[in-house]
Amino acid sequence: MIKGLYEAHLPVSDVNRAIHFYEGLGLVLDHKIEDRLAFLWIEKDKSWLGLWNTDKVEVEYHPSIRHIAFEVSLESLKDSVNWLTKKGCTPRKAFGFEPTEPFVMPNDGFGHAKIHFNDPDGNSLEFICKIDNPKNITKTMYLSEWEKLSN
């Protein structure tokens, strides 16, 4: 029945500023309804992000709301701190890891390599990719450490 995730939505205080921010991350504007709602393609004709102009952006953050994780390649993730910084974004500390480089959270047989940052309204964003875990590493660590242990 379910084939994938088609859309996700975030609250923003200025839809035009948010459009500019997300276009800077590589999303493509599909359409805007006045200055209250915009849809941007994450993957053209596959998944998009809805941005809703509202005065309710101050809702306290919790991972179950106001969070989007974008899938990226491992090569892109390795350059993400530099790439985000050039775009004017500041990677942020997450799960106790300083944003000096991506880190990996292990699972059985694979891991999730990731870096976290926020949009201008404080919505939590993440670049993430699934990576192999052939040695069944069980400790969360920086990506550079993971690669040394995995080789």
Secondary structure, DSSP 8 states (H G I E B T S, - for coil): ------EEEEEES-HHHHHHHHHHTT-EEEEEETTTEEEEEEETTTEEEEEEE-S-TTS--BTTBSEEEEE--HHHHHTHHHHHHHTT---B-BTTB-TTS-EEEEETTEEEEEEEEE-TT--EEEEEEEEE-TT---S-EEHHHHHHHH-
